[in-house]
Amino acid sequence: MSTAIPITVIAAALWVALVAPAQAAIRICLAPVSSGLASDLVESRARAKALLAWAAKARAAGSLAPSWRIAAQKQLRCAKVASGNFDCVAFAQPCTISQVPRPSPLPPPQRGKVKDKPIAT
């Protein structure tokens, strides 16, 4: 009896997976954006400045809500320079996540066409 419950649960999960239509989200990315040079005495602050500058430039390039977390081709490079500062540059493609709409089960209405023709007598 104890094996009947897991088999039933597995069967129900498979049925739902096969019957329910799958939906997916897609990532839409813009052209790559560079932050330009960001400098600070502390590396973590230089990184933060580079990421803020990248987000501002991505917004200017057309991204409504740029997020480093979902960006593509991310590169964040830092180096200590002769002045003792850290110089950082952020480079990435700003992306957004878009839900794919569920297809309608009915075909779109045919406008301007007569569905029923009168019967000639």
DANOR-V184747 format. One record per residue. N is the residue number from 1. RES is the residue in three letters. PSI is psi as a letter, one per 40 degrees, with the letter a starting at -180 (none if undefined). Layout:
n	res	psi
N	RES	PSI
N	RES	PSI
This chain:
n	res	psi
1	MET	d
2	SER	d
3	THR	e
4	ALA	d
5	ILE	d
6	PRO	d
7	ILE	d
8	THR	d
9	VAL	d
10	ILE	d
11	ALA	d
12	ALA	d
13	ALA	d
14	LEU	d
15	TRP	d
16	VAL	d
17	ALA	d
18	LEU	d
19	VAL	d
20	ALA	h
21	PRO	i
22	ALA	i
23	GLN	i
24	ALA	i
25	ALA	i
26	ILE	i
27	ARG	h
28	ILE	h
29	CYS	i
30	LEU	a
31	ALA	i
32	PRO	i
33	VAL	h
34	SER	i
35	SER	d
36	GLY	i
37	LEU	h
38	ALA	h
39	SER	i
40	ASP	i
41	LEU	d
42	VAL	h
43	GLU	d
44	SER	d
45	ARG	d
46	ALA	d
47	ARG	d
48	ALA	d
49	LYS	d
50	ALA	d
51	LEU	d
52	LEU	d
53	ALA	d
54	TRP	d
55	ALA	d
56	ALA	d
57	LYS	d
58	ALA	d
59	ARG	d
60	ALA	d
61	ALA	e
62	GLY	e
63	SER	h
64	LEU	d
65	ALA	g
66	PRO	h
67	SER	h
68	TRP	d
69	ARG	d
70	ILE	e
71	ALA	i
72	ALA	i
73	GLN	f
74	LYS	h
75	GLN	h
76	LEU	h
77	ARG	h
78	CYS	i
79	ALA	i
80	LYS	h
81	VAL	i
82	ALA	d
83	SER	e
84	GLY	e
85	ASN	i
86	PHE	h
87	ASP	h
88	CYS	i
89	VAL	h
90	ALA	h
91	PHE	h
92	ALA	i
93	GLN	h
94	PRO	h
95	CYS	i
96	THR	i
97	ILE	h
98	SER	h
99	GLN	h
100	VAL	h
101	PRO	i
102	ARG	h
103	PRO	i
104	SER	h
105	PRO	e
106	LEU	i
107	PRO	i
108	PRO	i
109	PRO	i
110	GLN	h
111	ARG	h
112	GLY	e
113	LYS	i
114	VAL	h
115	LYS	d
116	ASP	h
117	LYS	i
118	PRO	i
119	ILE	h
120	ALA	h
121	THR	none
